[in-house]
């Protein structure tokens, strides 16, 4: 098993984070088996490209919602890690559980 589950949509509310906002979230390690994907399909071009992270964030984007970790962006990074037999990825994790309990905003 690579991921906890494979989903096909984002079950959490829109958070409104921009690319700049995501860059302010410190990356941390997550086990692949903790992650639920939000996409069922993978673009092989993105998986096989040498420069797949050249134009984007180096880290995957994950949203924690109701105790679950949802992979919002970076499916190709996660699959590449699994193919290289790595059990963890570095990801920026937005914790909507903490934000909703503190009354804060996502940004």
N, C-alpha and C positions, 0 to 999 in steps of 0.2 A: 504494500500500500504506500503510495507516495503522499497523497493529501488526505485530510480527514474526510473530505467530501468534495464532490464536484457539483457546483451550482451553475445556474444559467442567468442569474439576475442579482442585483444588489438589494438585499432585504432591509437595509438600513436607510434612514432618511437622508436626503441630500445634505451634505455637510458644507458645501460651498468653498472648499479650499482651492486656492489657485496654486500654480506651480511654485510660486514664491512662498506661499504659506507652507506647502509641503516641505520645502527646503529648510524650514525652521524647526521641523520635527526631527529630533535626534534619532539616528538609526540604532536598531538593536537586533539581536539574533532571535530568530523564531524557528522552531522545528517545523519541517514541512508537514509532518503528521498532525499539526495543530491547525492547519490552514484549510479553509473552505474557499474554493475558487468561485469567482462570479462570472466566469466565461467557460463554456463547454468546448470551444474550438480554439486552436492555436495556429497562428500564422507561421508556417514553416520558414518563410523568408526571415522573419524576426528571430526565430530560433537559431537559424544557421548563419546569420549575418555576423561578420567579424566586428562590425561597428554598431551592434544593436543598442548599445547604451550611449553612443557618441552624442546623439541629439537630445537625450532625455536624462532623467535622474539615474544615478548609478545604483540606487536602491529601489526595491519594490515598495509599493504603497499598500498598506494593510489597514483596514478599519476594524477596530474591536467594537462589537455591538452585541449586547445581551450575553456577554461572556464568550462569544465566538470570534475568531479571527477570519476576516474576509479579505481575500487578495483582490484588491481593486485594480492594480496596475503592476505588471511585471511577471505575468504568467510564463513568458519565455525564459526569464531569469530563473524562476523556480524549477521549471522542467529541465533546463540546462544543468542546474545544481544536482537534481536527481540523477540525470544521466551520468554525471561525474561522481556519483555515489556519495555526494555530500548530503547530510541529513538536516542541515540548517541553512537558512539564508539570512542576509542582513536586510532589514526592511525598516521603513519609517512607519510607525504604528500610531494612528490617530485613535484615541480611546474615547469613543462617544459615550460609554458608560460613565466615565468620570465627568465628562463635560455636562451631561444631562443631570447628574446628581448634584453638581456644583452650581448649576444654573448658568454656566458659562456658554460662550459661543464657540463654534468650531474653528473660527479663524484666529 
